[in-house]
Amino acid sequence: DKVRMKLHFLNAGVLTPRFQVVDDPDEPLDPNGPRFPLFVKPRDAAGSAGVGLTSRVDDPDALRERLREIIPT
């Protein structure tokens, strides 16, 4: 689980980019959260699974589109 590993890194004092876990493609973004460009990836895919050319998003519209691709409905 990428989120669990990210939290372990943060607790160990390892600097890591801001992140937000999203469960719904229309969920509001945390105003103190990550900034564009963003790298969007599934939280439970191992390694680079689920990561591709569309993983980098530069604006809210691209983010919502990418989230709709990776969040199961």
N, C-alpha and C positions, 0 to 999 in steps of 0.2 A: 504494500500500500504506500503510494508516494507521499500521502499526507503524513502518515505515521513517521516515515523516514525524515521528512522535512522538519517535523516537530522534534525528533531526536537530535538532528543537527542544531536546531536553534537552542535546545536545552543544553547542548554541549558547547555553546558559544561560537559555533561556526556561522559566519556571515552567509546569509542566503537571501535572495530577492524576495520581496513581498509576494504574498499569494492570497488567493481566496478560493475556498471550496464552494462550488456551485452545484446545486441539485436540480435546478430548474432553469432552462435557458432564458427565462424572462425575469429571473431574480435580480433585484437591484444590486449594483456594484457598491462595494464599501468605498466611501469617499476618501478614506485613509489607506485604501488597499493598493494593489498594483497599478502601475501606470503603463500606458501604451508606449511602444508596441508590447504585446503580450505573447507568451508562448502557452498555448492551450493543449492540455493532454489529459487523457483519462486517468483517474486517480488509482485504479486497480489493475492497470495493464502493466505487465512486467517489462522492465528495461525500456526499450524504445518502441514497444508495441503500441499502436495507436497514434504514433507521431509521424507526421509527413509534411509535405509542402504547405498544406493549409493550416498547420499548427501555429504558425506565426500570424497574428492578427494586428492590424494597425488602427482599428477604429471600432466603435460599438456595434455597427452593423455586421462587420466581419466576425466579431466576437460572438454575437447571437447566432449567426449562421453556423459557426464552428461548434458551438455548444449544442445546437440541434442535431448535429451530425454524431456527436459522441455520447450524449446523455440518452440512455434508453427510455422509451416511452411506455 
